[in-house]
Amino acid sequence: MVTSWTSTDIPDQTGKTVLVTGANSGLGLRSAQALASAGARVILACRNPAKAADALTEVKDAARGAEPVTVSLDLADLSSVAACADEVGREATQLDVLMNNAGVMAIPRRETADGFEAQFGTNHLGHFALTGRLLPLLLQAPAPRVVTTSSQGHRTGKMRWDDPHWRKSYGKWRAYGQSKLANLLFAFELDRRARAAKTSLVSVAAHPGYAATHLQAVGPEMTGNSFMARGAAITNRIFAQSDTQGAWPQLYAATMDDVGGGTYYGPGGAFEMRGHPKVVHPSRRARDEADAARLWTLSEQETDVTYAWP
């Protein structure tokens, strides 16, 4: 059992290439900094160019090894996902770790460039497509790993098979719960398929507990609710752990030798809200193999991406 691990305990990552989605702020930025300081070559995949440039400066300051780079990625646009995968292919000959970290939470109903509900489209379908397009690079690495960030919100999630894009009776928190449940169904199904194909790829998942990031304020900001945005900031200051601490579970999952495929990491404190990383248990729905296979088929149909296993 993990009791006191922090990002300073990351093993030497020299020679490894890691891509982190949503690396311009929050958990993604802290993960990128920690990995760069451990010697990894970090590729920061970001949507906003200005924020990406600022983040790159911070990660460069932390780097102890190969210089980090940025690539453009908008997970809410499948053409951007394809272009990002192509760009990564020009930057690297192999990819040791893919951290599917980026996400949105409890936002007003929006649609992606491809007509998907924004939370399902960004949090799950965008990452499903990116992982599939990067699979050949991952399989070039000797021990590739995919880490997908979920949330305690997955426990309220339920797959809405008859209307996954919430075109009827949208509920922002219910849609968020579905997207985070989809993250876990995907992570565990990816691991099963990787093993069935007799590859060395390991797929795991992690959640940050309650970490202070900008994620909580995005929804209120999109609706112009300054009162709720200020309230989120105050609540973060009082109750949340830092984004540095929130990144520990996904960093443990990405780097430690004792991590097994299909495992799920989160904070070890009360109610998994804060603390050092440990193995945690997902909901029963997240372990439903029939639903995972059904989601995989749906995701292939929606994204037109299939995984090229050897």
C-alpha positions, 0 to 999 in steps of 0.5 A: 500500500502506498503511504507517503509517495510524492512526485519527488519519488518518480524514478529516473525518466531519462530516455522516455518520451511522454505526451500530456494532454491539457498540459497548459494548466492544473494537473496537466502542467504539474504532471509535465513539470514533474516528469520533465524534472525526472528527465523525461522528454515531455510533449505538452498537448494544448489547445490555447497557443498563448497558454501553451507558450507560458506552460512551456516556459515553466516546464523548461525551467523544471526540465532535467534532460531533453527539452520539452515541446508543445503540440496543438490539440483541441480534443473537441475537434477530430481533425485537430486530434488527427493533426496532433497525432501526425505532429507527434509522429514527426517529433518522436519515434516512440511514445513511452507514456500517454497521459490522457489528462485534459477535460471539461466539467459541468459546462452548459450544453455545447457541441464539439466541431463534430456534433458531439456533446462537449463533455463526452466528446472532449473527455472521452471521444477525443482521447479515444481517437488520440490514443488510437492514432498514437497507438503505433508510436506507443507500440514502438516503446518497450513498455508503453503506458496509457494513463487516463484521468477520471474522477469521483464523478464517475460514481454518479455516471450512467451510460445513456445509450439511447442518447449519449450526446444529451440531445434531450433533457441535458443535465450538466452534472449527469453528462459529466458523470457519464464522460468520467465513467466512459474514461474508466470503461475505456481505460480498462477495455484498452488494457484488456485489448492490449493483453489480448493482442499480446502487446506490452502496453499497459492501460491504467486510470487515476483520479485527483480527488478534490484538487484546486484547478481552474476546472471548477470555474469554467462552467460558471465562467461560460454562463457569465455567473461571476458569483459561482466562479468566485464561490468555486475559487473560495471553496478551492482555497478552503477545502481542496488540496493543491494541483501538485498533490492532485497530480500525484495519483496519475504520476504514480500510475505513469511512472512506477514499476509496480503499476499493473494494467487495469488498475485505478489510483486515487488519493489515500485520504478520507473519501479519496479527496486528498492524500498520497496515491494508492490503488482505489476501487471504481464503481461497479458500472466502471467494471462492466465489461459488456458496457466497455465493449459496447462503448468501444464500438460506439466510439469507433463509429463516432470517431472513425478510428480503429486501433491497429493492433499487431 
